[in-house]
C-alpha cells in the first residue's frame, strides 16, 4: 500500500498539467496512465493562446515552442469560393497571439518531462485503475493493475482526468447530463504539397464541413457527417466517399486517392456532456472527465488546462496543509462551471442552427452558418471570435508561489 497526497488518474492535458502544478507547490502527487505511451492519432492538437500563456507563466514556453509545430495567427474558412478570416488572434493581450498546432503526444511528453524534474512527482505508465477505495462514504484511494502487479494507492484526493470515457466518474457514480450531437467527424491524412493553400487551419465546403490542419508534412483532414452514418457511408463504397470529399475539399481531387482503404479513415464521435456534480468527498473530476466538448473551436484541450490551473490554485494549500474539505472541491466546480456551460452553450447553438438550416433546406447544401457570413461581412468580428477561441470565457493564471521542493536536477551531485 502506497500513500500519496494526491493521485491523478489519466495523463492527458489536465492530468499532467495538474500534476506539474501540484508538484511545483510541494505536494506529493502520482499520475496513473493506462497506456504505455502518449501516441494517439487524431487527438486534440490545438494549443490555444490561453494555454501558451500558462506555459509562459511557468517559464516553459520557450522550450515548448522549440518542439515541431505550426502557428496559426488566424483561422480561415471558405465562403462562396473566397477565403476569409473567421478568427484573428493578433490583438490578444497574451505573449503568443496564435494557436500552435502540435501533436498532442509531443505536448504531453514535454509537460511530463518538466514535471519529472520535481522529486515529489511520479508518473506510472501502463497503470489501469479498476476500482476506487471507499471508506465511510469518502474516496480514499484507487486500485490499479500495472505491469508489476496490482497497486493500491491511498490518497487524500483522487482526481479523475481520464477523459470522456472516465472510469473514475463511472466508479464514483457521478451523474452525467448529455446534450447529444448530430455529427461525427471522419479523420484522414493527406499529403502536404508546396502549392497547397497557405493557411495553417481551414474550414472548407458548404453544409457538410471539411476541416484542414497543417501538420507540416501532411494535412489532417476532417469530413463532417451525420452521427452514426459511417456504416452507410461505407456501403456507398470508397470511390463514392472519395468523390464526396473531393467535391468540398480545396485540395486537388487526385489527392483524395491517398485514402486507399477504410483503415485510413478514423471516426471521431462528437458528443457534448457534463457532470451534474464534479466531486464526491475525496474525489474530483476535471477536463473531459467532467465535461466532454465538441471539437468545434478546439476548446477541449484548453478548457482542460484551465481546469487544471484553477484546481491547483484552489486546492494546493489545503492539500499541503492537510485541511482539504468538500468546500474546496465545490469551489473548483463553481469556478469552472461557468466557462464550461458557456462554451457548451455556444457549441449547442451552432449545432442547433445547423439542424434548422438543414431541415429548411430539404437536403440541399445551403452554405456556411450565418455567424461565418456575418464575420465575412464585418471583419472586426474576427477579432471578437479570436478572443473567444483564444482565451475562452474565463482565463486562469498560474498562482505565484515560492518553490517548496528541490528539483531532481538540482539535487543531483555535482
VMD Tcl script that draws the C-alpha trace (Angstrom):
set ca {
  {0.00 0.00 0.00}
  {1.40 3.39 -1.08}
  {0.29 6.78 0.24}
  {0.37 9.94 -1.84}
  {-1.23 13.29 -1.01}
  {-2.89 13.33 -4.45}
  {-3.45 10.61 -7.06}
  {-4.41 11.73 -10.57}
  {-5.95 9.18 -12.92}
  {-5.20 9.93 -16.57}
  {-2.08 11.51 -18.09}
  {-3.83 13.76 -20.57}
  {-3.50 17.56 -20.72}
  {-5.48 18.14 -17.49}
  {-3.80 15.35 -15.55}
  {-0.20 16.15 -16.41}
  {-0.66 19.89 -16.04}
  {-2.29 19.43 -12.64}
  {0.47 17.03 -11.62}
  {3.12 19.57 -12.61}
  {1.40 22.42 -10.77}
  {0.83 20.42 -7.58}
  {4.40 19.09 -7.55}
  {5.62 22.65 -8.04}
  {3.57 23.59 -4.95}
  {5.29 20.95 -2.85}
  {2.63 18.23 -2.93}
  {3.38 14.52 -3.35}
  {1.48 13.52 -6.47}
  {1.23 10.36 -8.56}
  {-0.28 10.29 -12.06}
  {-1.54 6.94 -13.37}
  {-1.87 6.36 -17.12}
  {-3.30 3.13 -18.51}
  {-1.44 3.34 -21.84}
  {2.25 2.76 -22.36}
  {2.84 5.99 -24.29}
  {1.08 9.17 -25.44}
  {0.83 8.17 -29.10}
  {-2.82 8.54 -30.14}
  {-3.77 9.66 -33.63}
  {-6.33 12.41 -34.16}
  {-6.34 13.79 -30.64}
  {-6.95 17.47 -29.95}
  {-3.70 19.10 -31.06}
  {-4.60 22.79 -30.82}
  {-2.65 24.69 -28.16}
  {-4.53 27.95 -27.74}
  {-3.10 31.31 -26.61}
  {-4.57 30.72 -23.13}
  {-2.53 27.52 -22.76}
  {0.58 29.16 -24.23}
  {0.15 31.91 -21.63}
  {0.10 29.29 -18.86}
  {3.33 27.83 -20.23}
  {4.82 31.33 -20.30}
  {3.83 31.91 -16.67}
  {5.54 28.63 -15.76}
  {8.71 29.59 -17.64}
  {8.21 26.69 -20.05}
  {7.10 28.48 -23.22}
  {10.49 28.77 -24.89}
  {11.15 25.04 -24.57}
  {7.66 24.18 -25.78}
  {7.98 26.27 -28.92}
  {11.23 24.52 -29.80}
  {9.17 21.40 -30.48}
  {7.89 20.86 -34.04}
  {4.69 22.85 -34.52}
  {2.91 25.21 -36.86}
  {1.47 28.57 -35.87}
  {-1.90 29.99 -36.86}
  {-2.32 33.71 -36.11}
  {-5.68 33.43 -37.87}
  {-8.24 30.76 -38.72}
  {-9.78 30.65 -42.17}
  {-12.91 29.44 -43.87}
  {-14.12 29.18 -47.43}
  {-17.32 31.12 -48.16}
  {-18.73 31.45 -51.65}
  {-15.39 30.39 -53.06}
  {-13.49 33.04 -51.10}
  {-11.00 32.53 -48.28}
  {-11.97 34.65 -45.26}
  {-10.57 35.06 -41.75}
  {-13.05 33.79 -39.15}
  {-10.83 34.23 -36.08}
  {-7.96 36.68 -35.65}
  {-5.66 36.42 -32.61}
  {-3.44 39.42 -33.41}
  {-4.95 41.69 -30.72}
  {-4.99 39.29 -27.77}
  {-3.36 40.52 -24.52}
  {-1.08 37.46 -24.41}
  {2.55 36.59 -25.03}
  {1.58 34.44 -28.02}
  {-1.04 35.69 -30.43}
  {-1.52 32.48 -32.32}
  {-2.72 28.89 -31.99}
  {0.10 26.34 -32.02}
  {-0.70 23.10 -33.79}
  {1.43 20.43 -32.17}
  {0.95 16.66 -31.93}
  {-0.57 16.09 -28.51}
  {1.92 13.37 -27.69}
  {4.75 15.92 -28.03}
  {2.96 18.38 -25.75}
  {2.24 15.72 -23.14}
  {5.76 14.33 -23.27}
  {7.16 17.82 -22.71}
  {4.91 18.52 -19.71}
  {5.73 15.08 -18.26}
  {9.48 15.72 -18.59}
  {9.18 19.07 -16.84}
  {7.03 17.60 -14.07}
  {9.54 14.78 -13.56}
  {12.14 17.39 -12.57}
  {10.31 17.61 -9.23}
  {11.21 14.82 -6.83}
  {7.65 14.65 -5.46}
  {6.11 13.89 -8.88}
  {5.65 10.33 -10.09}
  {4.16 9.15 -13.39}
  {3.29 5.46 -13.72}
  {2.50 4.29 -17.25}
  {0.52 1.12 -18.02}
  {-1.35 1.52 -14.74}
  {-5.06 0.94 -15.30}
  {-7.38 1.90 -12.47}
  {-10.03 -0.73 -11.81}
  {-11.62 0.34 -8.52}
  {-11.93 3.23 -6.13}
  {-11.23 2.61 -2.46}
  {-14.06 3.99 -0.34}
  {-14.42 4.23 3.42}
  {-17.41 5.71 5.26}
  {-18.67 7.47 2.12}
  {-15.31 9.01 1.25}
  {-12.95 8.06 -1.59}
  {-9.57 7.34 -0.02}
  {-7.63 5.72 -2.85}
  {-7.53 3.64 -6.04}
  {-6.73 0.08 -7.06}
  {-4.84 -0.29 -10.32}
  {-3.32 -3.06 -12.42}
  {0.24 -2.42 -13.57}
  {2.93 -4.37 -15.39}
  {4.48 -5.01 -11.99}
  {1.27 -6.34 -10.45}
  {-1.66 -4.86 -8.55}
  {-1.15 -1.45 -6.99}
  {-3.17 0.16 -4.18}
  {-2.65 3.87 -3.56}
  {-4.13 5.58 -0.52}
  {-4.51 9.30 -1.00}
  {-6.01 12.47 0.33}
  {-7.56 13.22 -3.07}
  {-8.30 11.28 -6.25}
  {-8.61 13.45 -9.36}
  {-10.22 11.95 -12.45}
  {-8.67 13.31 -15.63}
  {-9.19 10.15 -17.68}
  {-11.28 11.58 -20.48}
  {-14.83 11.36 -21.74}
  {-14.97 7.60 -21.03}
  {-13.72 8.13 -17.48}
  {-13.56 5.03 -15.28}
  {-13.25 7.36 -12.28}
  {-16.57 9.08 -12.80}
  {-18.20 5.73 -13.62}
  {-16.94 4.05 -10.43}
  {-17.81 7.14 -8.39}
  {-21.39 7.02 -9.65}
  {-21.37 10.66 -10.76}
  {-24.41 11.59 -12.87}
  {-24.00 12.91 -16.39}
  {-26.12 15.40 -18.34}
  {-25.98 14.52 -22.03}
  {-26.75 17.08 -24.72}
  {-26.04 14.97 -27.77}
  {-24.68 15.88 -31.15}
  {-25.86 15.22 -34.67}
  {-22.39 14.92 -36.17}
  {-19.35 12.67 -36.39}
  {-16.01 13.57 -37.97}
  {-14.17 11.22 -40.31}
  {-10.45 11.96 -39.97}
  {-7.83 11.13 -42.59}
  {-4.28 12.09 -43.53}
  {-3.44 13.64 -46.89}
  {-0.01 14.69 -48.12}
  {1.08 18.33 -47.97}
  {2.43 19.91 -51.17}
  {4.21 23.27 -51.64}
  {1.38 24.79 -53.72}
  {-1.39 23.86 -51.26}
  {-3.50 26.58 -49.61}
  {-1.27 28.77 -47.43}
  {-3.30 28.64 -44.22}
  {-2.47 26.54 -41.18}
  {-6.04 25.63 -40.32}
  {-9.01 25.99 -42.63}
  {-12.66 25.07 -42.95}
  {-13.93 24.33 -46.42}
  {-17.14 23.33 -48.06}
  {-20.78 24.32 -47.70}
  {-23.18 22.43 -45.41}
  {-21.04 19.33 -44.89}
  {-17.90 20.75 -43.33}
  {-14.33 19.95 -44.24}
  {-11.52 20.81 -41.82}
  {-7.82 21.00 -42.66}
  {-4.99 21.20 -40.11}
  {-1.43 21.71 -41.34}
  {0.85 19.10 -39.71}
  {3.92 20.15 -41.67}
  {4.47 17.14 -43.93}
  {0.77 16.20 -44.12}
  {-2.73 17.56 -43.71}
  {-5.00 16.21 -41.00}
  {-8.41 16.44 -42.64}
  {-11.84 16.01 -41.12}
  {-15.01 15.31 -43.09}
  {-18.19 16.03 -41.11}
  {-21.06 13.53 -41.47}
  {-24.38 12.74 -39.80}
  {-23.94 10.94 -36.48}
  {-23.80 7.18 -36.78}
  {-23.74 7.27 -40.57}
  {-20.24 5.87 -41.16}
  {-21.63 2.41 -41.94}
  {-23.95 4.00 -44.51}
  {-21.02 5.90 -45.98}
  {-19.07 2.65 -46.33}
  {-22.00 0.96 -48.07}
  {-21.79 3.52 -50.90}
  {-18.19 2.47 -51.48}
  {-14.76 4.03 -51.16}
  {-14.92 5.67 -54.61}
  {-18.14 7.48 -53.71}
  {-16.63 8.60 -50.41}
  {-13.52 9.95 -52.12}
  {-15.68 11.78 -54.66}
  {-17.79 13.35 -51.90}
  {-14.70 14.54 -50.03}
  {-13.09 15.84 -53.22}
  {-16.22 17.86 -54.03}
  {-15.79 20.06 -50.94}
  {-12.01 19.91 -50.40}
  {-9.82 22.77 -51.66}
  {-7.10 20.22 -52.39}
  {-6.72 18.71 -55.88}
  {-9.18 15.81 -56.40}
  {-6.39 13.33 -57.08}
  {-5.03 13.94 -53.58}
  {-8.05 12.16 -52.10}
  {-6.89 8.95 -53.78}
  {-4.37 8.68 -50.93}
  {-7.26 7.27 -48.89}
  {-6.68 3.73 -50.09}
  {-8.91 1.80 -47.69}
  {-11.35 2.32 -44.84}
  {-8.43 1.69 -42.48}
  {-7.23 5.17 -43.48}
  {-10.45 6.73 -42.11}
  {-10.94 7.21 -38.36}
  {-14.27 8.09 -36.74}
  {-14.48 10.73 -34.02}
  {-17.87 10.53 -32.34}
  {-18.85 14.05 -31.34}
  {-20.71 14.45 -28.09}
  {-21.37 17.14 -25.52}
  {-22.00 16.28 -21.87}
  {-21.09 17.38 -18.35}
  {-21.37 16.06 -14.83}
  {-24.23 17.30 -12.66}
  {-21.70 17.45 -9.84}
  {-17.96 17.18 -10.37}
  {-16.98 15.78 -6.98}
  {-17.57 13.48 -4.08}
  {-15.76 13.59 -0.73}
  {-12.18 12.71 -1.57}
  {-12.69 12.82 -5.35}
  {-12.84 15.43 -8.13}
  {-13.23 15.19 -11.91}
  {-11.94 17.86 -14.31}
  {-11.28 18.16 -18.04}
  {-13.13 15.78 -20.36}
  {-13.95 13.56 -17.38}
  {-16.16 16.41 -16.14}
  {-17.30 17.85 -19.47}
  {-16.96 16.37 -22.95}
  {-16.81 19.04 -25.64}
  {-17.49 19.13 -29.35}
  {-14.30 19.63 -31.40}
  {-15.81 22.92 -32.67}
  {-13.25 25.60 -31.88}
  {-10.76 23.13 -30.40}
  {-11.84 24.13 -26.89}
  {-11.46 20.75 -25.17}
  {-7.72 20.65 -24.52}
  {-7.57 24.26 -23.45}
  {-10.57 24.04 -21.12}
  {-8.87 21.04 -19.54}
  {-5.67 23.05 -18.98}
  {-7.67 25.92 -17.48}
  {-9.43 23.44 -15.17}
  {-6.03 22.18 -14.02}
  {-4.74 25.68 -13.25}
  {-7.87 26.58 -11.28}
  {-7.74 23.26 -9.40}
  {-4.13 23.80 -8.38}
  {-4.80 27.39 -7.34}
  {-7.71 26.36 -5.11}
  {-6.53 23.01 -3.74}
  {-2.75 23.30 -3.36}
  {-2.77 24.98 0.06}
  {-5.43 22.78 1.73}
  {-3.83 19.65 0.23}
  {-0.40 20.57 1.51}
  {-1.71 21.63 4.93}
  {-3.96 18.58 5.37}
  {-7.11 20.69 5.51}
  {-8.84 19.60 2.29}
  {-12.62 19.75 2.69}
  {-15.67 19.33 0.49}
  {-15.99 23.12 0.20}
  {-12.68 23.25 -1.66}
  {-13.84 20.67 -4.22}
  {-17.12 22.56 -4.63}
  {-15.11 25.75 -5.16}
  {-13.32 24.20 -8.15}
  {-16.63 23.25 -9.73}
  {-18.07 26.70 -9.01}
  {-15.05 28.37 -10.57}
  {-15.04 26.29 -13.75}
  {-18.76 25.68 -14.19}
  {-19.49 28.98 -15.94}
  {-16.85 28.71 -18.68}
  {-17.85 25.08 -19.26}
  {-21.56 25.86 -19.59}
  {-20.96 28.97 -21.68}
  {-18.68 27.15 -24.11}
  {-21.07 24.24 -24.46}
  {-23.95 26.70 -24.96}
  {-22.12 28.27 -27.90}
  {-21.41 24.85 -29.38}
  {-25.02 23.74 -28.95}
  {-26.31 26.97 -30.53}
  {-24.08 26.40 -33.54}
  {-25.25 22.79 -33.71}
  {-28.92 23.82 -33.41}
  {-28.57 26.46 -36.10}
  {-27.09 23.83 -38.41}
  {-30.03 21.47 -37.81}
  {-32.55 24.23 -38.54}
  {-30.83 25.14 -41.78}
  {-30.76 21.53 -42.89}
  {-34.43 20.96 -42.04}
  {-35.41 24.04 -44.02}
  {-33.10 23.07 -46.84}
  {-34.71 19.67 -47.53}
  {-31.36 18.02 -48.06}
  {-29.73 20.59 -50.33}
  {-26.45 22.24 -49.45}
  {-27.02 25.75 -48.19}
  {-23.63 27.20 -47.42}
  {-21.87 28.07 -44.17}
  {-23.60 29.13 -40.96}
  {-24.84 32.68 -40.51}
  {-22.15 33.66 -38.00}
  {-19.47 32.95 -40.62}
  {-21.33 35.11 -43.13}
  {-21.51 37.93 -40.57}
  {-17.77 37.69 -39.98}
  {-17.19 37.82 -43.73}
  {-19.32 40.99 -43.86}
  {-17.80 42.68 -40.77}
  {-14.14 41.65 -40.32}
  {-13.96 43.26 -36.85}
  {-15.97 40.26 -35.66}
  {-12.98 38.06 -36.47}
  {-11.11 39.72 -33.57}
  {-14.02 39.01 -31.22}
  {-14.09 35.40 -32.39}
  {-10.33 35.25 -31.87}
  {-10.75 36.35 -28.26}
  {-13.45 33.75 -27.63}
  {-11.50 30.91 -29.24}
  {-8.11 32.01 -27.95}
  {-8.97 32.85 -24.35}
  {-12.39 31.34 -23.66}
  {-14.87 32.72 -21.16}
  {-12.65 32.74 -18.06}
  {-8.89 32.76 -18.25}
  {-6.94 31.20 -15.38}
  {-3.45 32.29 -14.36}
  {-0.77 30.34 -12.53}
  {-0.52 31.47 -8.93}
  {2.93 32.60 -7.97}
  {4.35 30.63 -5.06}
  {7.78 30.05 -3.56}
  {9.33 26.69 -4.55}
  {8.54 24.07 -1.89}
  {10.69 21.22 -3.17}
  {14.07 20.72 -4.75}
  {14.06 19.85 -8.40}
  {15.58 16.48 -9.20}
  {18.18 18.10 -11.45}
  {19.23 20.43 -8.64}
  {19.56 17.65 -6.07}
  {21.96 15.58 -8.18}
  {25.58 15.53 -7.01}
  {27.94 17.85 -8.79}
}
mol new
graphics top color blue
foreach p $ca { graphics top sphere $p radius 0.5 }
foreach p [lrange $ca 0 end-1] q [lrange $ca 1 end] { graphics top cylinder $p $q radius 0.2 }
display resetview
